[in-house]
């Protein structure tokens, strides 16, 4: 470990000697048109919550062009996003491929007015280095994150101190903007957003027709999996909730997920006395289209929670150890339930009671529309 620390310090010292940029404390950035944003280090939830940053740039500079560097895993979440003009999928496993490497360097060496490395959870040396290599007039990055020094801040000429320790409950969608707010880039709309097209809607409609959802039925989706075990509400509780909803409402249910969720999905399935539908291994825009046509969506604290959070559909998110004020989707009809750091302290009745309120409201709005 000590050798690694010495090597890291030596590497940083060499890079600082050859690639450091003089800090410019001016908050004026002119009228930039070409933006490069590096988010290859972010998870899907971070990325979707950070759509407010892309929106803010477009609102502040309507004629701007945004190029986003993103990871292969997260690219599907923003593939059709209306704020992004161009993508580059940064795959570390391909960086030693000469053709891929040349294409990547060509992208970076195009002329940009501003490159930004957003920071909400952790500082990424790789993202900072990418920003430095880029041919950009202005480079914006973190100087400190909650009191922790960014050891590679010398790659940036505009260095922003980010500190939310006095505001521990601020939402990530707002925090994503703090890297650019000092330069006059802002928005009042913090909602995440996923763009989907007619083909995605057709896939959703085809699925709804297949499971024979009638006008009297509520369409309720549930995501029972999660990447982190501590963020998984008990599968038996999900099954009990679905049974209780079925006993009280005319409803059709579907479960979302991927192959990674097959065991927990199977467990829920075998503990139900009736069939539910499955919308598995689907593209994120298709999933967003289906959720947008649903009456209610219930999810663990995971990436799909943020996908559903991009729609206007009433939503309940079940939380355990994570602070929901930071991570829960924001907006009308977006609710979370948390009792403690143990997610299973949330009871079936806790969620069912909130379902009653939201479904009653949904039915009332449908009747008013008629």
N, C-alpha and C positions, 0 to 999 in steps of 0.2 A: 504493500500500500504506500509506504514511504517513497519507494522508487517511482511509483506512478505519480505521486504528488510532485516529486522533483522534476520528472520528465514533463509533466503538464506545465509547471511553472517555467521551465526552460523553453518549451514550445511557445507559450504565451509571450515570453520576453522577446523571442526572435520575431514573432509575428508583429508585436508592437513596434519593434525597431524598424521593420520594413514596411508595414502596412497601416500604421496609425494615421488617423486623420485629425487635424486640429479641430477642437470643439468650437462650434459657432453658436453663441447663446441667443442669436436673433430668433424671434418668433415669426418673422416674415419669410414666406416661402414663394411669394409671387403668385402667378396664375398657372400652376402646373397642369399639364394635359395627360402625361403618361405616368401611370403609377405601377410599380411592381410591389406586390405584397407577398411576403414569405411566411407561409403557415404550414410547412411540411412537418413540423414537430407537434402539431395539435391533434388531440383526439376529436372524434366526430362531434361530441357535445360541445366542446370548446369552439369548434369551427362554425357550427350552426348558430350557437349563441352569439358569435361574432359577426353575423351578417349585418348588424347595426353599423359596423365600421365601413363596409362596402357601401351601404345606403348613404351614410354620412358623406362619403367622398363624392358620390354621384349628385347628392343634393347641393353640396357646396360648389362642386365643379361639374355642371351638367354635361359638358362636352368632353369630359375626361375619359380615358381608356384605362381599364384595370386588367393587368395580367396577374394571375394568382399561381404561385408555386405551392403545390399541395401533395400529400402522400397518396399512394395508390389506394389505400384503404378508405380514405376520406373523400376522394374525388367524386364518387357517386352521389354524395350528399349535396353537391353544388353544381353538378354537371349541367343543369339547365337554368342555373340562377341568372336572373335578368340583369344583375349588377356586374357580373363578371364577363369581360369581353374575350379573354383568352386564358387557357389553362396550360400549365406544364406540370406533368406528373413526375415528381422527384422520387426515384426509386434508388435507394442506396445500394441495392444488390446489382444494379446495372451500371453503376458509375464507372466501373472498370472496363465496360464495353466501349471501345473507341468511337463507334458511330453514335452511341447514346451520349457519351461525354462531349463530343464535338457539337452535337445538337444543343446540349445544355449550355455550353459555353457561348454558342452563337446567340441563344436567347438572352443570356446575361449581359452580353456585350452590346446588345441593342441600346440605343440611347433612351434613358428614362429621366424624367424630371425628379421623381421622388421614389425611393424604396423604403418600405416600412416593414419592421418585424414586430407584429403585435405580441404582447406578453400578458397572460392572465394567470397562469399556473406556475410555469417554470421558465427559466432562461435556457435557450438552446444555442450552444456554440456553433453548431452546423448552420443554423438559420442566420446567425450573425455573420458568419464567414461568407455565406452566399450573398448576403446584402453588400458586403465589402467588395466582392469580386464583380458585382454588377456595375455596369457603366451608368451610374446615376449621379445627377448633380447634387442631390440632397439625400442623406441617409438618416432615417429616424429609428432610434432603438432605445432600449431601456438602459438607464444608468444604475438604478437601484430597483429592486423588487422587494417590497416590504422589509426594507432595511438591509437586504443582502446585495452586496456589490456585484455588478455584472463585470466579470474579469475581462471580457472582450468588448467593453463599451468603446474602446479606442477605434473600433471599426466604423463608428458613427460620428457624424459632425453635429447632429442634433440629438442630445442625450436627455431623456426624460426620466425623472424620478417617479416611480409608481409605488404608492404606499396606501393600502386599504386597511391598515391595522386599526385606524380610528373609525372605519366604516365596515366592520366585518360582515354585515348582512347585505352589502350591495350586490346586485345581480351581475353576473358575468357579462351580460349583454351591455351593461353600462360600463363595466371595467374595460371592455374592449376598445372603448372610445377614448380612454384617458391617454393613450399614447399619441393621439392626434389633436385632442382638444386644445392644448396650448397654442396650436397653429391655426386655430379658427375653424377646424373641421369638426362638425357636430350634427346631431339630429335629435329630434324629440321622439322619434319612433324607434323603440328598442326591440321590436318584435323580430324574431327569427323568420326566415322565409325560404321556402323551397318552391321553385318553379316547376310546373308539370304541364304537359301539352295534351292535345286531343287524343293522341295515341295512349297516353297514360290513363286518361279518363275512360277510354274504350275498354281497357283492361279491367279497370275497376267495375265498370258497368257489366262487363261479361261475367265477372265473379259474382256480383250481386244477383244477376239473373240466374246463374247456376245454382245458387243456394236458395233461390225462390223466396226472396224477401218481399212480403206483401205490404200494402199501404198501412195496415194496422200494426205492423211489426216495427219494433225498434231494432236498429242495426248497431250492435255493440262489439267493439274490437278490444282485444286484450293482448298485452305483450308480457309473457310470464318469465322470460329469461333475463339475464343481465351478465355483463362481462365479469363483474366482481361478485363473489359468493355472498358477501355481506350486504349486497344491494338486492338480493333475491327474497321477495316475500314468499312465504311458504306455498309450495305448489298445492298442497291440500287445502289451503285457505283460498287460493284462486278457484279451485274446483267447487268449494263450498259457496263461494260468492256467486259463481255462475249458476249453480243450482237454485240459490235463493232468488236470484233475478228471474230465472225461468219460472219459478213458482208464482211470482208476483206480476210478471209482465209478459206480453206477447212479444217475443224477441228472437232474433237470430244472432248467433255468436260466431266470431272468427278469431283465431289465434295467429299472431304474426311471429316471425322469427326466421332463423336460418338452421343449417345443419348442426351448428354448435348447440342449439337449444332442443335438439330432438328428444333427449332423455326427459327433461322436465315437461315438455309438451306431451309426450307419451304418458307421463304420470298423471297429468291433468285429464287427459282423454279417458284413461281407464277408470278414473274415479268419477266419471259422469254417467248417469243412466240414459243419456240421450247424445245424439251426435252434434258435434260442432264442426265448423269449417276451418280450413287452414289456408293461410296466405303466406307461403313460406318461400324463402330464397328469391324474393322479388326485388326489382330495382327500386331504389329509394323514391324516385318520382312517382312510380306506380303505387307504392305504399302510401305516399302522401295524398294521392288522388283518392284512394279508397277511404282513408281516414277522414278526408274532407267530406265524404258522402255519408259518414256514419253519424249516429246520434250521440255516441259516447265512446271514449277510448280510455282504457285503464292500463297503467304501465308501472313497472319498476323504474327505479332511477338508473337509466341507461341511455345509450345513444338513440334508440327508437323513441324514447320519451321526447327527445328534442325534435325528431321528425314530426311526430304528432303535434308538438308545440307550435309548429309552423303553420298549422291549419286553424280554422275558426271553430273546430269541433270542440264541444265540452270535453274536458279531460281531467282525470284524476291520476296523480302521480304518488306512488307509495315510497316514502323515504325512511332510511335508517341512519347510518353514520354521517352521511353527507348533509351539509347545511342547505336546506331547500331554498332559503332566501337567496343564496348564491346561484343555485343551479336549476331550480324549477322553472318551467316555461312561464312567461309572463303574458298578460293580456286577459281580456274578458273570457269567462268560462274556463279559466285555467286554475285548477286547485291542486293542493298537495295535502297529504296526511302524514304526520310524523309524531311519534310519541316519545321516542328515545333513540339512542344510538343502535338499539336492537330492532331491526325492521319488523320482526315478528311480534313486537309489542303492539303493533297495529292489529286490531281485530277485524273479523269479517263484518261485524255490525258497524264498525267505524266507516268502512268503505260503502257498505250497503245504504246506510243512512244518507250519505252524500249523493249516492246514485239516485235515491228517491227524489231528492231535491232537484237534481239536474234533469232527470227524465220528466218530471212533472212540469218543469219550466219549458223543456223542449216541446212537449205535447201542447202546452198552452200557446206557444208561439206558432205551432203548426195550425192550430185551430183559428187563431187570429188571422193568419195569412189566408185561410180559406174564406 
